[in-house]
Amino acid sequence: MFTELPCVSLLNRFTEGARSLLGENLSGIYLHGSAVMGCFNPAKSDLDLIVVVRKPVPDDVKRAFMDLVLALDAEAPAKGIKMSVVTQDVCDPFVYPTPFDLHYSRGHTAWYLRDPEEYIEKMKGTDKDLAAHFTVIRGRGKCLYGFPIGDVFGEVPERDYLDSIWNDICGAEEDIAEDTMYLTLNLTRVLAYLREKTVLSKKEGGEWGLSQLSEEYHPLISAALREYETGEQPEYDLELAKTYASYMLREIQDGFTI
């Protein structure tokens, strides 16, 4: 079905299983993230999926769906499946912060296995990250099944998108020592958006940083790109990383005021 995508067999089985379990309630399944942006790395990437339904999913169907997701996640690359279920009415017109009806990523596996009923009951709420995910879907996403992207996802207001991406990097100065690759590349793509209004992948953001930022930061950005592309764990200069994060946050905050 989707021969040009990574993890084709897994995506096909996810789609077929979702169609079987969700039936007429399913509006569509949409792939975003590195898998559609040409930089998927099995050692570092997750499979990012948004499942859109017409109305909230009953708990018994959620349980069966989660069992399917966990079975497929066991076969997925290193970071697994990252999936949110949302209702169509929050996609167009877009609602922010965006409500979700169910979410799963590999960090939640133990909780679901320990107490699936509690998980189903509590794993719902709002997620600011969905503004960024929907923006990527509208610009570069892939419909795996269902209605075309333009028929499901309305425009995400820029103020909501900016708040979403800022929420993801605002603690970078404190957090970059713990998640150096992720924050180094995310900071570049946020600044690239503010300066050029272009939505980039982490890889594209890093390449933009090498072309646009001071050479002082090139060793850090190059190391982050190398880890992202190859899985190699470099020795980061953490003092440089903190200096870089401080500089980038100032530039990003200045960009918000333009």
C-alpha positions as CSV (number, residue, x, y, z in Angstrom):
1,M,0.0,0.0,0.0
2,F,2.6,2.6,1.0
3,T,5.8,1.3,-0.5
4,E,7.7,4.6,-0.4
5,L,7.4,4.9,3.4
6,P,9.6,3.3,6.1
7,C,8.2,0.4,8.1
8,V,5.7,-0.4,5.4
9,S,4.4,-3.7,6.7
10,L,3.8,-2.2,10.2
11,L,2.0,0.8,8.9
12,N,-0.2,-1.4,6.7
13,R,-1.1,-3.6,9.6
14,F,-1.8,-0.6,11.9
15,T,-4.1,0.8,9.2
16,E,-5.9,-2.4,8.6
17,G,-6.3,-3.0,12.3
18,A,-7.6,0.5,13.0
19,R,-10.1,0.2,10.2
20,S,-11.4,-3.1,11.5
21,L,-11.7,-1.9,15.1
22,L,-12.9,1.6,14.6
23,G,-15.1,1.0,11.6
24,E,-17.3,3.8,10.4
25,N,-16.1,6.0,13.3
26,L,-12.7,6.3,11.6
27,S,-12.2,9.5,9.6
28,G,-8.6,8.9,8.7
29,I,-5.0,8.0,9.7
30,Y,-2.2,10.5,9.1
31,L,1.5,10.1,9.2
32,H,3.8,13.0,10.2
33,G,7.3,13.5,11.5
34,S,10.5,12.1,10.2
35,A,8.8,9.3,8.3
36,V,7.3,11.9,5.9
37,M,10.2,14.4,5.9
38,G,12.9,12.2,4.5
39,C,15.0,11.7,7.6
40,F,13.6,8.6,9.3
41,N,16.3,6.8,11.3
42,P,15.3,3.4,12.8
43,A,17.8,3.9,15.6
44,K,16.5,7.4,16.6
45,S,13.0,8.0,15.1
46,D,9.5,7.1,16.2
47,L,6.5,6.5,13.9
48,D,4.3,9.5,14.4
49,L,0.6,8.9,13.7
50,I,-2.6,10.9,14.2
51,V,-5.9,8.9,14.1
52,V,-9.0,11.0,13.6
53,V,-12.4,9.7,14.6
54,R,-15.9,11.2,14.2
55,K,-16.8,10.8,17.9
56,P,-15.0,9.6,21.1
57,V,-14.0,5.9,21.1
58,P,-15.8,3.7,23.6
59,D,-13.6,2.2,26.3
60,D,-13.9,-1.4,25.2
61,V,-12.8,-0.4,21.7
62,K,-10.0,1.6,23.1
63,R,-8.8,-1.5,24.9
64,A,-8.8,-3.6,21.8
65,F,-7.1,-0.8,19.8
66,M,-4.4,-0.4,22.5
67,D,-3.7,-4.1,22.4
68,L,-3.2,-3.8,18.7
69,V,-0.9,-0.8,19.1
70,L,1.3,-2.5,21.7
71,A,1.6,-5.7,19.6
72,L,2.8,-3.6,16.6
73,D,5.0,-1.4,18.8
74,A,6.9,-4.5,19.9
75,E,8.0,-4.8,16.3
76,A,8.7,-1.1,15.7
77,P,12.1,0.6,15.5
78,A,13.9,1.9,18.6
79,K,11.5,4.7,19.7
80,G,8.4,2.8,18.6
81,I,4.9,4.2,17.7
82,K,3.8,7.6,18.9
83,M,0.1,7.9,18.3
84,S,-2.8,10.2,19.3
85,V,-6.5,9.8,18.6
86,V,-8.4,13.0,18.2
87,T,-12.0,13.8,17.2
88,Q,-12.6,15.5,13.9
89,D,-14.4,18.4,15.5
90,V,-11.1,19.7,17.1
91,C,-9.3,19.5,13.8
92,D,-11.4,22.0,11.8
93,P,-11.9,24.6,13.1
94,F,-8.7,24.0,15.0
95,V,-8.9,23.9,18.8
96,Y,-6.0,24.9,21.0
97,P,-4.8,23.5,23.3
98,T,-6.0,20.5,21.4
99,P,-8.1,17.8,23.1
100,F,-7.1,14.2,22.5
101,D,-9.2,11.0,23.2
102,L,-6.2,8.6,23.5
103,H,-2.5,8.7,23.3
104,Y,0.4,6.2,23.3
105,S,4.1,6.3,23.2
106,R,6.6,3.8,24.3
107,G,7.2,5.6,27.6
108,H,3.6,4.6,28.6
109,T,3.9,0.9,27.9
110,A,4.5,-0.2,31.5
111,W,1.5,1.8,32.7
112,Y,-0.8,0.3,30.2
113,L,0.4,-3.3,30.9
114,R,0.1,-2.7,34.7
115,D,-3.4,-1.2,34.7
116,P,-5.1,-1.0,31.3
117,E,-8.4,0.2,32.7
118,E,-6.8,3.1,34.6
119,Y,-4.8,3.9,31.4
120,I,-7.9,4.0,29.3
121,E,-9.8,6.1,31.9
122,K,-7.0,8.7,32.4
123,M,-5.2,8.9,29.0
124,K,-7.1,11.8,27.6
125,G,-6.9,15.6,27.9
126,T,-5.2,18.3,25.9
127,D,-1.8,18.4,24.2
128,K,-0.1,21.6,22.9
129,D,2.2,19.5,20.8
130,L,-0.7,18.7,18.5
131,A,-0.6,22.2,17.0
132,A,2.9,21.5,15.7
133,H,1.9,18.0,14.5
134,F,-1.2,19.3,12.6
135,T,1.0,21.9,11.0
136,V,3.4,19.3,9.7
137,I,0.5,17.1,8.5
138,R,-1.0,20.1,6.6
139,G,2.3,20.9,5.0
140,R,4.1,17.5,4.5
141,G,1.9,14.8,6.0
142,K,0.7,11.5,4.4
143,C,-2.9,10.3,4.5
144,L,-2.6,6.5,5.1
145,Y,-6.4,6.1,5.0
146,G,-9.5,8.2,5.0
147,F,-10.4,11.7,4.0
148,P,-7.8,13.9,2.4
149,I,-5.7,16.1,4.7
150,G,-7.2,19.3,3.5
151,D,-10.8,18.0,4.2
152,V,-9.9,17.1,7.8
153,F,-7.3,19.6,9.2
154,G,-8.1,23.3,9.2
155,E,-5.5,26.0,9.4
156,V,-3.5,26.2,12.6
157,P,-3.3,29.9,13.6
158,E,0.3,31.0,13.8
159,R,0.0,32.1,17.4
160,D,-1.0,28.6,18.4
161,Y,1.8,27.0,16.4
162,L,4.4,29.4,17.9
163,D,3.1,28.7,21.4
164,S,3.4,24.9,20.7
165,I,6.9,25.0,19.4
166,W,8.0,27.4,22.2
167,N,6.5,25.1,24.8
168,D,8.8,22.4,23.4
169,I,12.1,24.3,23.7
170,C,11.6,27.0,26.4
171,G,13.5,25.0,29.0
172,A,16.4,24.2,26.7
173,E,19.0,26.1,28.7
174,E,18.5,23.8,31.7
175,D,17.6,20.6,29.7
176,I,20.1,20.6,26.9
177,A,22.7,18.7,28.8
178,E,20.2,15.8,29.2
179,D,18.8,15.8,25.7
180,T,21.5,17.5,23.6
181,M,20.7,16.2,20.2
182,Y,17.0,16.8,20.3
183,L,17.2,20.3,21.7
184,T,20.1,21.4,19.5
185,L,18.2,20.5,16.4
186,N,14.8,21.7,17.6
187,L,16.2,25.1,18.4
188,T,17.5,25.5,14.9
189,R,14.2,24.6,13.3
190,V,12.3,26.9,15.6
191,L,14.6,29.8,14.7
192,A,14.4,28.9,11.0
193,Y,10.6,29.1,11.2
194,L,10.7,32.5,12.8
195,R,13.2,33.9,10.3
196,E,11.9,32.2,7.1
197,K,8.4,30.8,7.9
198,T,9.4,27.3,6.8
199,V,8.6,24.1,8.7
200,L,11.7,21.9,8.8
201,S,12.6,18.5,10.1
202,K,15.3,18.1,12.7
203,K,17.8,17.2,10.0
204,E,16.8,20.1,7.8
205,G,16.9,22.4,10.8
206,G,20.4,21.3,11.6
207,E,21.5,21.9,8.0
208,W,19.9,25.3,8.1
209,G,21.8,26.1,11.3
210,L,25.1,25.2,9.7
211,S,24.4,27.6,6.9
212,Q,23.0,30.4,9.0
213,L,24.5,30.4,12.5
214,S,28.0,31.3,13.8
215,E,30.8,28.8,13.2
216,E,31.2,28.8,16.9
217,Y,28.2,26.5,17.1
218,H,29.0,24.3,14.1
219,P,30.8,21.5,16.0
220,L,27.7,21.1,18.3
221,I,25.2,21.1,15.5
222,S,27.3,18.8,13.4
223,A,27.6,16.3,16.3
224,A,23.8,16.5,16.8
225,L,23.2,15.8,13.1
226,R,25.7,12.9,13.3
227,E,23.9,11.3,16.2
228,Y,20.5,11.9,14.6
229,E,21.5,10.4,11.2
230,T,23.7,7.5,12.4
231,G,22.8,6.8,16.0
232,E,26.5,7.4,17.0
233,Q,26.7,8.9,20.4
234,P,29.2,11.8,20.3
235,E,31.0,13.5,23.2
236,Y,29.2,16.8,23.4
237,D,30.8,20.0,24.7
238,L,28.1,20.7,27.3
239,E,29.4,24.2,28.1
240,L,29.1,25.0,24.5
241,A,25.6,23.4,24.4
242,K,24.4,25.7,27.3
243,T,25.9,28.8,25.6
244,Y,24.2,27.8,22.4
245,A,20.9,27.2,24.1
246,S,21.1,30.6,25.8
247,Y,21.9,32.3,22.5
248,M,19.2,30.5,20.6
249,L,16.5,31.3,23.1
250,R,17.3,35.0,23.0
251,E,17.2,34.9,19.2
252,I,13.9,33.0,19.3
253,Q,12.3,35.4,21.8
254,D,13.5,38.4,19.7
255,G,11.8,36.7,16.7
256,F,8.5,36.5,18.6
257,T,8.4,40.2,19.0
258,I,9.1,41.1,15.4
